[in-house]
Amino acid sequence: MKNKPGIRQEIKEKEGEIKFTINTKIYSVAAIYQAAYFFLDKVYVFLDGDPKKEIKVIMKSKEDAGGLEKIAGEFYNELLNQLLREKVSLTNAKIREYIVSQALYNAVPNEVDELLKEVEEEDWQEDPLGISKPWEDQKESDKGKRARGAKRGKGKKGK
């Protein structure tokens, strides 16, 4: 397999080893890490280098050295896949942030909702102070109370 732009490759079949030198100006360090992580079940992965210039990825075969060329090709594909995922994530970041902020905003009750809930829970039909009675009914009941109180008062004095 030939070297690709931004990547130098060296395959050592006898040692069961592949070495990549990847330009971090073309491929992000995060994409390199994610692509390398994808291969942890197939090969041993070692990373080295200066993240500002280039990353060296060394993959050593866990078992047989026969599939190194295939693993190298899969690594290139996975590296591109991770780079594309990163670009899509950056492109959609504002939309994702908006959706999450709306979900969080709607999940937190505001003060108006809390006040409305309190009013709904109150038993407004009970009237211990007699506030809901019409004015006329209150006058009549006050007259009746005074008249009863006056009768009782006179009755006590007369005994």
Secondary structure by P-SEA (a helix, b strand, c coil): ccccccbbbbbbccccbbbbbbccccccaaaaaaaaaaacccbbbbbbcccccbbbbbbbbcccccaaaaaaaaaaaaaaaaaaaaaaaaaaaaaaaaaaaaaaaaacccaaaaaaaaaaacccccccccccccaaaaaaaaaaaaaaaaaaaaaaaac
